[in-house]
Every structure is written in C-alpha cells, then in structure tokens.
Amino acid sequence: MSKTIIITGSTDGIGKLTALKLAQDGHTVYVHGRSEAKVNNVVAEIKEASNNQKIKGLVADFSDLKAVKKLAEQIKNDIPKIDILINNAGIFKSESTLTKDGLDFRMVVNYLAPYLLTNAILSNIENADSPRIINLSSAAQAPVSEAVLRGKEQVSENDSYAQSKLALTMWSFNLAKQEPKIAVIAVNPGSLLNTKMAKEAFGDYWSPAEKGVDILYDLVTSEAYKNDIGKYFDNDKGNPKGHFSSAHPGAYDKLKIENLLQQTDSLL
C-alpha cells in the first residue's frame, strides 16, 4: 500500500538513498533540503531512477527556525496525512559555531528543528492509520548542557553534536509516551557510514552507506517494528543489521527529560 513519506535532509547521503529506495516501491516521497535548486535536481533524479512521478520537494534551512516554522505551516496545509516522518537532517561540521540567532548550530539543526517541525505537524501524522516517526540519533550521545542548548556556551563540534543527539533521543522517548498511536523510534543508523557528512568530519568511513539505508527502510516498511514504540535501535551492534539496545542513561532520566523539554519550549 502506497504511503506518504517525508524525509528531512534527503538531498545527500542515506537520506537521499532511502528516498530512492522508497520511491522504487511506489510511495509518495517528499525530499527535503535547504537549497531549492538541489532539491529540484534530486526530485528529478529520483523520479527518473524510480519511474515514480510521486516525488515532491520541500525547502527549508534547518539552521533557521523561522524557516522551519514556515515549512511546518506549508506541510500542515498541503499534506493532510503523513504516514512516515524520517527526521534525518543533521550536521556535524559547520562554517560557524552559532546560527544567525545566536544558538548552537548542531543543536538547532539536529534537535530543535526536528522538534519544532514534528510537533507542528503531529495532527497530520495522527491522520495516518499506522504512522511512524523515525528520529536519527547517533552512537555519540552526551549529557545536555542548558548553556549549550541556549547558545550561552560554545563547546567542541564533537561535544555539541553528541549533546544534540542525546537531546533528540530524550525527546523521542517522551514523544512515544505522549503519542502511543505513533511508532516513534530513535535509531543510530551506523557510525561513520560512507556519506558526505562522515567524510567531511573524519575523512574516512567504516561501513557502506547502504547499512544505514537498509535499517531505515526496514524501520519504515516492516510490520515487525510496528509495536516497537519508544525504543532505540543501535545499528552498530551487529552486521549487517543491529538490534534494539540501551541509549545513553540520560535518555531514561524523567527529571532530565522534563527539564530539557521545558527549556526547549521556553527557547522556541
């Protein structure tokens, strides 16, 4: 059965490859990126490669929360039913440490933007029969500092990236409790996959990009995962495929989660 699927950050890497794989199955796939020209090129490319004309584009710079709000309004109005949302957009290296609004770049793109977008379009996701939200976490997870979240303290790229990914995972678990009809899963698709982001950050890779693509495809399409709500899938723990595992201990701390979400809401 054809589904409506939104994949953020899907003009490159595993996002783009997952979009292509799902397009080949005949699904309606929304490709997202920050450059309109690049989004249009990738949409055309996937249409041709998949022989599927139901590929559409969404444009927003995730480092700009006003642009994310605008995108959320567009989606809310234009896509009444969303079966799958894959929050894949992420960044490790950036030219600037802070966004133009003075917030930590990685915290905004990797956590605040997907948080803002998802919460704004929840009613559209709830309209689906068996909706899923897949949030891309990471093996790198570190305790979230309120000062970093608010852009008051600058830390290394590694640290802010790890903090943003734990924040995303903490929110994922909370969202799963709030929305029991939506299968919310946080996933580490695999460390140092052969993608542009990994090569820019570390100049090397451990595993092919397809390792990440295959688990995202499975989490989206397989009936086996429909009841795995509020869990963390670690794709590093196994070859070719990982398994559900424990995230960072902070992801299970109710007080820390409550504090994070209060800070997030006051910030937004």
QUIPEWO-V600778 format. One record per residue. N is the residue number from 1. RES is the residue in one letter. D_LAST is the distance of its C-alpha to the last C-alpha in Angstrom with 2 decimals. Layout:
BEGIN
N,RES,D_LAST ; N,RES,D_LAST
END
This chain:
BEGIN
1,M,36.86 ; 2,S,34.55 ; 3,K,30.82 ; 4,T,27.80 ; 5,I,25.81 ; 6,I,22.70 ; 7,I,22.58 ; 8,T,19.81 ; 9,G,21.23 ; 10,S,24.70 ; 11,T,26.60 ; 12,D,27.82 ; 13,G,28.80 ; 14,I,28.69 ; 15,G,26.19 ; 16,K,28.81 ; 17,L,31.68 ; 18,T,30.12 ; 19,A,29.50 ; 20,L,33.17 ; 21,K,34.44 ; 22,L,32.67 ; 23,A,33.83 ; 24,Q,37.36 ; 25,D,37.18 ; 26,G,36.59 ; 27,H,32.96 ; 28,T,30.68 ; 29,V,28.34 ; 30,Y,25.35 ; 31,V,25.13 ; 32,H,21.91 ; 33,G,21.74 ; 34,R,20.48 ; 35,S,23.99 ; 36,E,25.47 ; 37,A,28.96 ; 38,K,28.45 ; 39,V,26.89 ; 40,N,29.90 ; 41,N,32.32 ; 42,V,31.05 ; 43,V,31.10 ; 44,A,34.68 ; 45,E,35.64 ; 46,I,34.49 ; 47,K,36.15 ; 48,E,39.39 ; 49,A,39.33 ; 50,S,38.53 ; 51,N,40.48 ; 52,N,37.53 ; 53,Q,36.39 ; 54,K,33.35 ; 55,I,31.05 ; 56,K,28.26 ; 57,G,25.64 ; 58,L,21.91 ; 59,V,20.56 ; 60,A,17.16 ; 61,D,16.34 ; 62,F,13.80 ; 63,S,13.26 ; 64,D,11.83 ; 65,L,8.47 ; 66,K,10.06 ; 67,A,13.03 ; 68,V,11.45 ; 69,K,10.34 ; 70,K,13.91 ; 71,L,15.44 ; 72,A,14.01 ; 73,E,15.62 ; 74,Q,18.72 ; 75,I,19.06 ; 76,K,18.57 ; 77,N,21.35 ; 78,D,23.62 ; 79,I,23.73 ; 80,P,24.36 ; 81,K,25.21 ; 82,I,23.75 ; 83,D,25.95 ; 84,I,24.34 ; 85,L,21.01 ; 86,I,21.44 ; 87,N,18.31 ; 88,N,20.56 ; 89,A,18.84 ; 90,G,18.86 ; 91,I,19.90 ; 92,F,21.99 ; 93,K,23.53 ; 94,S,21.85 ; 95,E,23.46 ; 96,S,20.85 ; 97,T,19.16 ; 98,L,16.05 ; 99,T,14.26 ; 100,K,14.85 ; 101,D,11.57 ; 102,G,13.04 ; 103,L,11.23 ; 104,D,13.60 ; 105,F,14.81 ; 106,R,15.68 ; 107,M,12.60 ; 108,V,10.56 ; 109,V,13.45 ; 110,N,14.65 ; 111,Y,11.81 ; 112,L,8.18 ; 113,A,9.84 ; 114,P,12.12 ; 115,Y,9.80 ; 116,L,7.88 ; 117,L,11.43 ; 118,T,13.31 ; 119,N,11.67 ; 120,A,11.99 ; 121,I,15.63 ; 122,L,16.77 ; 123,S,19.27 ; 124,N,20.91 ; 125,I,21.31 ; 126,E,22.78 ; 127,N,25.36 ; 128,A,27.04 ; 129,D,29.97 ; 130,S,29.07 ; 131,P,25.58 ; 132,R,24.29 ; 133,I,21.10 ; 134,I,22.05 ; 135,N,19.54 ; 136,L,21.11 ; 137,S,21.15 ; 138,S,23.75 ; 139,A,26.60 ; 140,A,24.74 ; 141,Q,22.47 ; 142,A,21.90 ; 143,P,20.40 ; 144,V,16.74 ; 145,S,16.56 ; 146,E,13.76 ; 147,A,14.96 ; 148,V,14.69 ; 149,L,11.19 ; 150,R,10.20 ; 151,G,12.83 ; 152,K,15.31 ; 153,E,17.94 ; 154,Q,19.36 ; 155,V,21.35 ; 156,S,23.54 ; 157,E,22.55 ; 158,N,24.03 ; 159,D,22.08 ; 160,S,18.57 ; 161,Y,19.49 ; 162,A,20.80 ; 163,Q,17.83 ; 164,S,15.48 ; 165,K,18.08 ; 166,L,18.43 ; 167,A,14.71 ; 168,L,15.14 ; 169,T,18.36 ; 170,M,17.18 ; 171,W,14.57 ; 172,S,17.47 ; 173,F,19.80 ; 174,N,17.63 ; 175,L,16.98 ; 176,A,20.76 ; 177,K,21.51 ; 178,Q,19.32 ; 179,E,20.76 ; 180,P,24.39 ; 181,K,25.58 ; 182,I,23.53 ; 183,A,24.93 ; 184,V,22.01 ; 185,I,23.46 ; 186,A,22.21 ; 187,V,24.79 ; 188,N,26.01 ; 189,P,27.97 ; 190,G,30.24 ; 191,S,30.19 ; 192,L,31.26 ; 193,L,31.99 ; 194,N,33.77 ; 195,T,30.81 ; 196,K,29.82 ; 197,M,26.90 ; 198,A,29.30 ; 199,K,32.01 ; 200,E,29.84 ; 201,A,28.61 ; 202,F,31.91 ; 203,G,34.59 ; 204,D,35.82 ; 205,Y,35.20 ; 206,W,36.56 ; 207,S,36.44 ; 208,P,36.57 ; 209,A,33.44 ; 210,E,35.14 ; 211,K,34.59 ; 212,G,30.83 ; 213,V,31.50 ; 214,D,33.93 ; 215,I,31.68 ; 216,L,28.80 ; 217,Y,31.49 ; 218,D,32.88 ; 219,L,29.63 ; 220,V,29.03 ; 221,T,32.64 ; 222,S,34.56 ; 223,E,35.24 ; 224,A,35.63 ; 225,Y,31.88 ; 226,K,31.03 ; 227,N,31.05 ; 228,D,29.43 ; 229,I,26.15 ; 230,G,23.77 ; 231,K,25.91 ; 232,Y,25.80 ; 233,F,28.33 ; 234,D,29.70 ; 235,N,31.63 ; 236,D,33.10 ; 237,K,35.17 ; 238,G,37.84 ; 239,N,39.57 ; 240,P,39.19 ; 241,K,36.59 ; 242,G,34.74 ; 243,H,33.91 ; 244,F,31.41 ; 245,S,30.96 ; 246,S,29.02 ; 247,A,25.73 ; 248,H,24.90 ; 249,P,25.68 ; 250,G,22.13 ; 251,A,21.10 ; 252,Y,23.30 ; 253,D,22.38 ; 254,K,20.97 ; 255,L,19.96 ; 256,K,18.18 ; 257,I,16.32 ; 258,E,15.38 ; 259,N,14.24 ; 260,L,12.18 ; 261,L,10.38 ; 262,Q,10.00 ; 263,Q,8.63 ; 264,T,6.16 ; 265,D,5.14 ; 266,S,5.54 ; 267,L,3.80 ; 268,L,0.00
END
